[in-house]
Structure formats: structure tokens, C-alpha cells
């Protein structure tokens, strides 16, 4: 079940980041690149989590600890990117209804 969860998180996060990057042409460049960074971080988190769970029994403790550390690090950075985008208010500009004349 964990293997499926890591796979889904990685794939869905990657697709979300790429779609947000492509569809956000009117957003500032740093916001677009933040979405691209989020896509890469989600894919990396999913891949490291999958690798860790798939090979947990055969890996030595130091390798498991290293994979777990980097998996957690990627998740923390991804959460930081998401919080920064939420706090900045730049994403709200694309959601706000536009008055067309």
C-alpha cells in the first residue's frame, strides 16, 4: 500500500506542477519556476519513498537512514514552496474572476 501511495504522490504532484507551470503564463517568472520546482520535488519524493519501501529489507541501516533523510528533506522543501506560494498571494491573481467588457 505504501508503494502505491508513494507512486501516486509522485505522479500527481509532478503532473500538478507541470500543468500549473504551463497554464500560469501570466504569472511572474518566480511563481512559474516555483511550480516547476514543486513538480521535481514531488517526483523525487515519490521516487525515493518507493525505492526505500521496495528495498527496505535488503538495504543496510545507513542506506535506509540516508534515503529517509533525503525523502524527508524533499518533502520539507516542497511544503516550503507551497506555503511561500500561498502566502505571496500571486496565485490568487489567476483564480480571481475577471471583469470582461
Secondary structure, 3 states (H helix, E strand, C coil): CHHHHHHHHHHHHHHHHHHHHHHCCCCCHHHHHHHHHHHHHHHHHHHHHHHHHHCCCCCCHHHHHHHHHHHHHHHHHHHHHHHHHHHHCCCHHHHCCCCCC
